[in-house]
Amino acid sequence: MNKVSVIIPVYKVEKYIAATVESVLAQTYKNFELLLIDDGSPDNSIEICKQINDPRIKIIRQDNQGVSAARNTGIRDAQGEYIAFLDGDDLWVPEKLEKHVLHLETSPHVGVSFSYSALIDETGTPLGIYQIAKTKDITTDYIMCRNPIGNGSTPVIRREVFEAIRTRNEQATEDAYFDTELHNIEDVECWLRMAIKTDWHMEGLPEALTLYRIHSQGHSASILKHINSLEKVIEKTRAYAPEVIAECENPARAYYLRFGARRALSINEGLMATELFNKALATYWRILLEEPLRTLLTGAAAYLLRLLPKTIYQQMEAVALKTTGASQKRRISQEQA
C-alpha cells in the first residue's frame, strides 16, 4: 500500500482545525502521514492539534509565509508516494483517500486525481450546492479559464509530478513547487505548470469527496485582487509557453471576470457584479457561446440584484440555488451510475 502524505497549512483556524484533522484520521485508507504546517499561526490552532494523539501526525513550524510556502515545506518533508492537500477549515468524507489511491493505482497515466466538492457554511451545514467541473480530457486552456480542480482541498497528486515542476531561484536555498509570489491564484498556476511541463494527465472522480467551507466575510477588494492576480499568471506563463497564452489570454480574463461577478453576487454587490459581467463580455464575447446558460444566469442575477428590492432578490436567489443544487445532485448521481 502506497503512503499518502496529507499536508494541512495551519493559520488562524482554531474554530475548524480539530474537525479537519479528525476528518483525515477517520479515513478508511490508513496508510498516511499527516503533516501539520504551523505557518506562524497566532491563535490556538496548534495547541488544539497537539491535543490530538495519533502517531501519524507531525507538526512542522515555520514563520508566517503564506499557504504556498507552507505547502512547499510539507512537500519537501513528505515521505509518501502520493501527496494530498487539505485547507485547515475544510473536511474530507471518510472514503476520499481510498478512492483517489485506487484511481491513481489503476490509471498509470493520471498524475493528479481530484474530486467534486460539496459546499458547507461556517457551521458545517451543507449548502446543497457543489463545485463541479470537467473530469477528463482537461487541457491547458481549460485550466486557465475554469480551474477544474476547484479548490486546494481536493487533489491527490503523485510525488513524481511535483518533482517534474520543482524550481529553485538564484536566491532560494530550498526547492519550491507552489509560487510564493502569487496569492489567491497559486493553485491554478501550479496546475497549469503541471499540464504544460509534464505528460501526466489530470482526471476527476465524479463524487463530492471534499467538503469546502464558504465563509461569509468577503469583500470587494479581495475579488479584484483575485482577478488582478491572473495577470501575473499570464506573464509568468508567457515566459516559458507563449503559445499557450496566445490561445487563451482573453478568454481567461473573461472567465475570471465572470467568476468575480459571481463572487460579487455572494456579497450582495450588485453594481460591482454588473460591471464585472459587462467587462467579461467586452473582453471575450464568445463566453456567451461557450457557456451560455451559466453566463446568462450570472448576468441576469447581477442586474436583478442591482435593480430589485433586496428581499425580493433574496427570495429569487434561494429558489435558484435550490434548483441548481437539485440539478447538480442529479448529475452526480447519473455520472456515478
N, C-alpha and C positions, 0 to 999 in steps of 0.2 A: 504493500500500500504506500503510495507516494505521500509525502508530507506536504501539508499546506501551511504556509506562513501567513497568518492573518495580521494585518497591520492597522492599528487604530491610532490616529493622531489624537492626542488628548489636550484640549484647551477650552476652558470655561464651559464644561458640560456636566457639572456636578448634578444637575437635575435629571440627567438621562444616562450617564455612563454606566451605572450599575445594571440597568436593564439591557444596555447594549452589550456589555461583557457577558451577561448571563445568556443572551441570545446566541453567542458564539459557543459557550460552554455546553449549551443544550443541543448542539449539532449532532445529528445521527452519524456523521463521519467523524471519527475520534482522533485520527492521526494528524494533529495540527499543533502548531505553536502559536501563541497569542502575544504579539509584541505591542505593548502599550507605549507610545512615544509621547512622553511628557514634554510638550512644547512650551515649557516655562509657564504652565498654567497657574494663574494667581489665586484660584479658588480651591475648593476641597476635592476636586476631581480625583487627584492621585491618592489622596488619603482614603477615599472611598474604594479605589481599586486595590489598595494594599490590604483591605479587609476581606477581599475575596481570595480564598485559599484554593489554588489549583497549581500543580507543578508545571503546567504548560504555559503559565503566564510569566512574561518577563517585562519589567518596566525599564525603559531607557530614557534618561533625562537629557535634554538639551536646552539651551537658551531659546527664547521665543524667536522663531524664524519663519513661521507660517506652515501651512499644510503641505506644500510641495517639499520643503526641506525635511519635514517630519516623515513623509513617505520615503524620501531618499534615504534617510537614516535607517528606516525599517528595512528597506530593500537590501542595503549593504549588510545588515546584521542577519538577514533571513537565512535559514537553513533548509527551507523547503524547496521542493521541485516546482511547486505552484505558489503563486503569491496572490493574496486577496486583500482588498481594502474595505474598510468599514468606517464611516464617519462616527464620531463619538455620540451622536444623537439619533442615529438610525438603528434599525433592527433587521435581523435575518429570521426567516422561517426555519424550523429545525432541519429540513431536508436540503437546504441550499447547497452546502459544500458537497454533499454526497452526489447531487445531481450534476454539479459542474465538473467534479472529478471524473465521473462516468462519461460525461460529454467529451472531455479532453482525452481521456484514455481510449475512447472508441473513435475519435476523429483526429488522426495524426496530422492533418493539415491545419487544424484550428489552433491558434496561439492564444486567442482571447475568447473566453466564454463569458457571456453576460446574460442577464435575465430582464424581464419586465419588473416594474416596481409598483407596489400599491401605496398610495399616498395616505399618510396619517397626520393628525393635527398635533399640537403641542402636548396634549394629554395622552396621545397614543390611540385616539379614536379613529377608526377608518373613515376616510372622506368619501369612499365609494367611487373614486376615480383612479386612473392608473397612468403610468408612463409606459407607453407602448411605441415601439419603433420596428423598423425592418430588422429581420433576424438573419438573413442570408444575402449573398451577393452584395456585400457592402463595399462601396467604392470610396475613393478619397474625397470626391466632391460631395458625396452623401454625408460623410463625417463632418466635413467643413460646414455644411449647411444645417444639418439636423441632429448631430450627435446621437447616434442610435443607442449608445450605452446608457445615456440618460443622466446618470449621476455616479459619483465616485464610490458608492457603496455596493455596486452590483457586479463588477468584473472579477473573474478569477483568471490569472494570466500565467503562462509558462515562464519560468525563470529565463529560458533562452531568448524570449522576446525582449526582455529588459537588457540582457547582455548585448543584444544586437543594436540597441539605441543608446547605449551608455555613452556619456560625454564627460569631458573634463576640460574646462577652460584654462588659460595660462595661469591665472591667479589661484585657482582651486587646488586643493590637495586631496580631494576625495571625489569619487565618481558620482555623477548625477544622472537622474533619469527623468524626473519632472523638472520643468524650468522654474526656478525660484524667482525669476524676474516677472513672471506672469501671475496675475491674480484674477480669480473668478472664471478663468478660461483655461487654466493649466491642464485640466483633464483632456479637453478637446485637442490641444496642441500635442499632448503625449500620444493620444490615439492616432492622430493624423501622422505623426512621425513613424509610428509602428506600421501604418498602412503603406507609407511611401518607401520606407527604408528596409522593410523586410518582406519576405514572401509568405508570412503567416497570415491566415485568414481570421476574421472576426465573425463569430456566429452567436446568435442569441437563443436562449430557451424561452418558448412562449408561455412562461409561467411567472407569476408575481412572487419571486423568492426574496425580494428585498422590500422592507417597509421604510419608505422615505418620508422623513418628517418635514412638514411645511410649517414655517414659523410666521406668525402674524406681523412681527415687527419688520416691515420692509419700508424702503423709502426710495424716492425717485432718483436720488444721486447714485445709489448702488446700481440701478437699472442702466443709467447712462454709462457708468463706469464699465459695466459688463459689455455693453455694446462697443465702447471705445477700445476695449481690450482686444477685440477682433483684429483691429488694425495692426497690433503688434504681432499677432499670429501670422497675418498675411505677409508682413515684411520679413519675418523670420523664415517662413516657408519659401518665399520668393528667392531667397538667397541660395537655397540648395535644390529647389524644384520649381523653377519658374513656369514650366509647362502646366503644372497643377493649378497654380494661381491664375494663370491666363484663362483657364476654362471656367473657374468658379468664383472669381473675386467679387463681382457684383451680385450674383445670386446669393453668396454667403452673407453679404451685407444686408440684403433684403430679408433673408430668413431671420437674421439676428434682430433686425428692426421689428419684424413681426413678433418675434419672441418677446422683445421689450414691450411691445404693445400689450401682449397678454399679461406680462408681469405688472404693467401699469393698471390693468383691469383689476388685478388681485388686490391692489391697494387703493382702489376707487379713484384713480387719477384719470378722469375721462378726457380732459384736454390733452394730457401727455399721450394717452393711448391713441387718440385720433391723429395727433401729429406724427407719431412714430409709424402708424399704419400708412398714412399718406406718403411718408418718406420711403417706406418699403416699396410701395407701388411705383414711385418715381424712380427708384434705384433699379428695379428689375420687375417690370410689369408682368412678365411671364409666370411669376409666382401664382398668379390667378389661374393659369392653365395647368400648372404642375400640381397644385394642391388647392383646387377651387373651393371645396367645402370649408376647410379649416381657415383659409384666407378670408372668405366672405363672412364666416361667422365671427372672426376676430374683428373685422371692420364694422359689422353690424353692432356687435357688443360695445365697441368703443364709442360709436355715435349714440347708441341708446343710453349708455352711462353718462355721456356728456349732456344729453338733451332731456332725459326723463327725470321725474322726481325720484329721489333715492330709494324710497320704499317700493315703488313700482318696479324699478330696475332690479332690486334685490329679489323680489318675488320671481321675476322672469329668469334671473340668473340661477336661482335654486332649481327651477324646473329644468333649465338647460343642463345643469350639472348632473341632475338625477338621470336625465335622458342619456347623456354622454356616458355616464358610469355604467348604465344598463347595457348600452351598445358595446362598450369595451369588454364587459364581462362576458357577453355572448361571443364576442370574437375570440377571447382567450379560451373559452370552452370548446369552440369549434376547432381551434388550432391544436388543442390537446387531444381531440377525439381521434 
